[in-house]
Amino acid sequence: MYFSKIEPDSEHILRNSGDESPLYVFHRLLWQLYPQDQNAKRDFLFRLNMDIHGSEVLVLSEREPHEASWCKSFEKKKFAPHLHNDQLLGFKIRVNPIVRGKKDHKRHDAIMHYKKLNQVMRHQEAVHDATQQWMKMRLEKNGATLLSEGFRADSYSRQALTDGKRWLRFSTVDVSGNLQVVDPACFMQSLSSGLGGSRSFGCGLMLLRQPSF
C-alpha cells in the first residue's frame, strides 16, 4: 500500500468545483492520481483536513499514486507497518458511526440513536460514550481491542454534501485513542478497507502512531 500527503492547489480546486462541496470535489479528483481503468473499483481511503492555514489531503491506497495537476505539493511512501500480536498502538480516525436499530433494523446515526435511548445524557457525554461503544465493537471485528486509556471523541458534526444536483447527509466524529492488536492479518485488512461508512467521502482512514500513555 501507499500513503500520500497532498497539499491541493486551492485556485485549481475553486476553478473546477462548480457547485460541488469540497468533499465531493476530492471524491472525484482523487481518481486522477491513479492509472485510467474503467473497471477499477475504489481502492483508496482519504481524509481532508482544513483550517485557516489551508488544507491537506491524506490518502491510503492499494495502487501507487502519481501527482496530478491539482496538487501543489505531493509526497508518497510505501505503507507496510510491522504488526504483531499484543502490539500497542495509538490511532486517529474520522468516522461516520452507523448502527442498526434492534426493532426497525434501519440504519441510524450512532450518536443520535444513543441519545434517544439515554435521554438524560448531555450531548458531549453521548458523543463520547456512543462513539467509544461503536469503536469497541468495530475493532473487535477487525483484529484489535480498544483501550479505554486516552480515548477521545471530538468534533461531532453533521455533513451536507452536494455534487450540484443531489445532497448527501451524514455525521462524522474525530476519534483518537489507543488499541491493542490481537489479529495482525485481520487488522491490516481493516486498515486497507477502512472502518465505518462514508469511506468515499473522507471517513475510515486510520492513522497509526505511538500509544499515548
N, C-alpha and C positions, 0 to 999 in steps of 0.2 A: 504494500500500500504506500501511498504518498501523502505527506502533509504539506499544505501550501499556505502561505501567508501573503495576502494581496492588499495593496492599497489601491483602490479604484480611482480612476480619473473622474473627478466629480463633474467636470464640464461635459465630458463624453457621456456620462450617465444621464445627465439632465437633457442633453440633446436627443437621446434615444429612449427616454422613458415615457413620453406622452402623458397619458392619464394613469399610468400604472403606479402602484405603490412600490417603494424601494425593494421590499422582499420579492415582489413579483418580477421586478427588473432583474435581480440577481438569479432568481429561479430560472429565468430564460437565458441570461448571458453566460452563466457558468458552463453551459453546454459547449460554448466556443473554446473552452480550454482543452477539449478532447477531440480526437480524430473524428471526422464525419462518418457516421454509421447510422443509417436509418433504422436498423434493427436493435440498436443499443438501448438498454434499459438504464435508468438512473442508478449509477453505482458510486455515488459520492454523497457526502453529507457536508453541510456548511453552516457557519454561524456568522451573522452580520453584527458587528459592534459599531455603534455610532455614538459620538459625543460632540462637544463643542469644538474639539480639535480636528474632527474629521471622521473617517470611517475606515474599517479594515474588514476583510473577509477571510475567515479561516476555513479551509477545505480539507477533508479527508477523502481520498479516492482510491479505487482499485487500479484504475488506469493512470498512466503517467500524464500529468497535465503539461500544457505548453502555454506560454504567455500570449494573451490576446490583446487586441488594440485598446481595450478599455482599462488595461492595467497600468497604473502609474509606477508601481513597483511590484515585483514578483519574486518570491522566494519559495523554493520547494526542497524537500528532502524525503528520503525513504523513511517509512514508518514501520518499524518491526520491533516492538517492545518485547523484552525478555520476561515472560510471565512464569510464575511458578506457584505451587500450592502454598497457601497461607501468607502470600505476599501482601504487605500493607501498602496501599496507595491512597493519595489524595486525588480528588477529582473535582471537576467543574463542568456543568452541563446546563443547557437551556432546554426545557422540556415542555411539551403540551400534555399534561396529565389527564387522561380519559379513563373513566370506569364505566362498567355496565351495571345498570340498576338490577337488583335481585328480583324485583317484581315485574318491571316492564321490559327488562333486558335491552333497554335502549342505551346509547352512548351518552354519558353526562360529563361535564366539566367536574373533575375530581374535587376541586375546592368548593364549588357551589353545591355539589351533592353532599359533601361533608358538612357544610354549614346548615343545610336543610335538615340533616339528621341530628345536628347538635346546635339548636337554635340559640342557646345562651352564649355560645362562644364568640369572642371578639374576632374580627376579621383576620388580623395577622396571626393570631393563635391558630385559627382554622387553616390558613395558608401553610404554616409550619407543620402542623400535625397531619393534615391531609397529604401534603407532598411527601413527608417522611414515610408515611404508610405506603404511599404509591411507589416510591423509590425502593423501599424494602422488598416489596412483592416483585417488582421488575428485576431487581438484581438477583434475587433468589432463583428466578427462572433463567438467568443469564450468567451463571457461574461465579457469583460473588455474594458477599454478605455486607449489608450496610452497617456501619458502626455509628453509634449514637454520638460519640465524641466529635465535636466540631461541625455538626450538621447545621446548615443554613438554607433557608428558602426565602428568597427576596424577589422584589420587582415583579410581583404578580400583575399581569396586565392583560387586557382584552384586545386582541388584534383584529383589525378590519382591513382586509387587503382587497384591491381591485386590479383587474387586468384592463380596465377601461370599459368593460361590459358587464362583468359579473362580480359579485362580492363573496369573499370567503372570510368567515369569522372563527376565531379560536383563541384560546388563552395560553399564556406562557408564564413560566416561573424559572428564575435563575437559581440553580441549586449548586451548592458546594458542600464538601464533606470528605469523609474517609471510608474506605471499604477494604475488605479482605478477599483475596482471590481464592476460590475453592475448586474451580474447574477452569484451568488456563485456556484450554481449547474453546470451551463454550463462551468464556468471557471475551476472548479475542474475536470470536464471531459477532458478539454483540457490539464491539467497538466498530466493526466494519459496517454492520447493518443499522446501527443506531437504536436508541430507546424511545418509545412513545410514538405519538402521532405527529403529523405536520412536518415530517422529515424533509419533504421537498421545499419547505419554507423556513429553513433556518433552525430547526429543532433536532435534538437527538444526538448531536456530536459531543462525545465525552472527551474532555481534555484531562490528561493524567499529570500528576506531579507528586512530589514527596508528601507523605502524610503530615497533617498539621497538628500533631500532638507529640 
